Amino acid sequence: MQVETIGRRNFLKTMGAAGMLSTLPEAAFGLHAGGGHIAHEVAASGAGQDTMPKHSVKFAVIGLDHAHIMGITAAVIRGGGELAAFYSTLPREVANFQKIYPQARLAKSEDEILNDPGIQLVAGASIPNLRAPLGIRVMKHGKDYLSDKPAITTLEQLAEVRKVSAATGKMFAIMYSERLEVRAAVEAGYLVKAGAIGKVVQTINIAPHQVNAPSRPDWFWDPVQYGGILCDIGSHQADQFVYYTGSTTAAVTASQIANVNHPQHPEFQDFGDMMLQGNGGAGYVRVDWFTPDGLGVWGDGRLFILGTEGYIELRKYIDIAGRPGGNHLFIVDKKQTRYMDCSNVVLPFGPQFVADIVNRTHTAQDQQQALLAAELVLKAQKSARRLSFTE
């Protein structure tokens, strides 16, 4: 991995034109309509999609190392899943999980769940570098698998996942929650698929996160265990790039990482960005651990989707201009500028995923695109220049 030392004053120059996009005011992206009228509307709750569960599956949970497992479990239950059992070796997490899901039995071992013929699906959020090996064991036992992101931390793991999934016919699904479980992102998908902004040209993802260091386990600081910042946080953004551009093949144009402000954890990465090129469009991603405590939420996640006939911006978790809550969508087309409140949009992933398990379809998530997103961040992480900042 190449190391490049630069001064802080040259930071923006080093980031390049794409990196500087994140520093520009909203007006630079045409988000203000000047004296023009901005139409306000509430997005349709389901955009014509039937999201009521039609099927039921019995599932189990293995691995409670990350709190994302709560959202993953809730999504499967919302889709018609019946939580039968769970397994973890972490006493505090076991107690918390039992409080929320008292109906689920605590298994004595992982094998007890893997060898249960009645369980069709295993969901998990173990330490990231252990997720793919678990999924491989799950698929070899004839069950589908739903992992927290990042689900895969090495290219060797990815190759084995693809091999075993193809051989067994079982799903290795990844909960990219920043798209699948964010209502504004779901609505953006409907708009893109309907051609509301023409052909997608580029996606830009700005994904700051709050580090909240005292709450983090030891593995959080170790890139061998969490995969590195592009592999970890960036997996969400690669998924969005692949999905909104409709890319089925893609490559990493450039990537870089840095540890700017955590000298006590020298291997940790708190900044990263990457440029992507697919057969459906281009993409830029910036991820970081610098969200200040004063924001009030864990990050001001933003997505820009540029089309040939318009563009969309999402402010997923907060509108710093003052609108309450999250799930804010702005769309500009040839006719007008609209603001859409997406707080009532129905989340379709749960019911669609459970139906996929029963019907052996891939409506909730395309298996190949999910693994393509994982491949992109693994390659970006592996080839990234490591920047060293000096005064």
Rosetta blueprint (number, residue, H / E / L):
1 M L
2 Q L
3 V E
4 E E
5 T E
6 I E
7 G E
8 R H
9 R H
10 N H
11 F H
12 L H
13 K H
14 T H
15 M H
16 G H
17 A H
18 A H
19 G H
20 M H
21 L H
22 S H
23 T H
24 L L
25 P L
26 E H
27 A H
28 A H
29 F H
30 G L
31 L L
32 H L
33 A L
34 G L
35 G L
36 G L
37 H L
38 I E
39 A E
40 H E
41 E E
42 V E
43 A L
44 A L
45 S L
46 G L
47 A L
48 G L
49 Q L
50 D L
51 T L
52 M L
53 P L
54 K L
55 H L
56 S L
57 V E
58 K E
59 F E
60 A E
61 V E
62 I E
63 G L
64 L L
65 D L
66 H L
67 A L
68 H H
69 I H
70 M H
71 G H
72 I H
73 T H
74 A H
75 A H
76 V H
77 I H
78 R H
79 G L
80 G L
81 G E
82 E E
83 L E
84 A E
85 A E
86 F E
87 Y E
88 S L
89 T L
90 L L
91 P H
92 R H
93 E H
94 V H
95 A H
96 N H
97 F H
98 Q H
99 K H
100 I H
101 Y L
102 P L
103 Q L
104 A L
105 R E
106 L E
107 A L
108 K L
109 S L
110 E H
111 D H
112 E H
113 I H
114 L H
115 N L
116 D L
117 P L
118 G L
119 I L
120 Q L
121 L E
122 V E
123 A E
124 G E
125 A L
126 S L
127 I L
128 P H
129 N H
130 L H
131 R H
132 A H
133 P H
134 L H
135 G H
136 I H
137 R H
138 V H
139 M H
140 K H
141 H L
142 G L
143 K L
144 D E
145 Y E
146 L E
147 S E
148 D E
149 K L
150 P L
151 A L
152 I L
153 T L
154 T L
155 L H
156 E H
157 Q H
158 L H
159 A H
160 E H
161 V H
162 R H
163 K H
164 V H
165 S H
166 A H
167 A H
168 T H
169 G L
170 K L
171 M L
172 F E
173 A E
174 I E
175 M E
176 Y L
177 S H
178 E H
179 R H
180 L H
181 E L
182 V L
183 R H
184 A H
185 A H
186 V H
187 E H
188 A H
189 G H
190 Y H
191 L H
192 V H
193 K H
194 A L
195 G L
196 A L
197 I L
198 G L
199 K L
200 V E
201 V E
202 Q E
203 T E
204 I E
205 N E
206 I E
207 A E
208 P E
209 H L
210 Q L
211 V L
212 N L
213 A H
214 P H
215 S H
216 R L
217 P L
218 D H
219 W H
220 F H
221 W H
222 D L
223 P H
224 V H
225 Q H
226 Y H
227 G L
228 G L
229 I H
230 L H
231 C H
232 D H
233 I L
234 G H
235 S H
236 H H
237 Q H
238 A H
239 D H
240 Q H
241 F H
242 V H
243 Y H
244 Y H
245 T H
246 G L
247 S L
248 T L
249 T L
250 A E
251 A E
252 V E
253 T E
254 A E
255 S E
256 Q E
257 I E
258 A E
259 N L
260 V L
261 N L
262 H L
263 P L
264 Q L
265 H L
266 P L
267 E L
268 F L
269 Q L
270 D L
271 F E
272 G E
273 D E
274 M E
275 M E
276 L E
277 Q E
278 G E
279 N L
280 G L
281 G E
282 A E
283 G E
284 Y E
285 V E
286 R E
287 V E
288 D E
289 W L
290 F L
291 T L
292 P L
293 D H
294 G H
295 L H
296 G L
297 V L
298 W L
299 G L
300 D L
301 G L
302 R E
303 L E
304 F E
305 I E
306 L E
307 G E
308 T L
309 E L
310 G E
311 Y E
312 I E
313 E E
314 L E
315 R E
316 K L
317 Y L
318 I L
319 D L
320 I L
321 A L
322 G L
323 R L
324 P L
325 G L
326 G L
327 N L
328 H E
329 L E
330 F E
331 I E
332 V E
333 D L
334 K L
335 K L
336 Q L
337 T E
338 R E
339 Y E
340 M E
341 D E
342 C L
343 S L
344 N L
345 V L
346 V L
347 L L
348 P L
349 F H
350 G H
351 P H
352 Q H
353 F H
354 V H
355 A H
356 D H
357 I H
358 V H
359 N H
360 R L
361 T L
362 H L
363 T L
364 A L
365 Q L
366 D L
367 Q H
368 Q H
369 Q H
370 A H
371 L H
372 L H
373 A H
374 A H
375 E H
376 L H
377 V H
378 L H
379 K H
380 A H
381 Q H
382 K H
383 S H
384 A L
385 R E
386 R E
387 L E
388 S E
389 F E
390 T E
391 E L
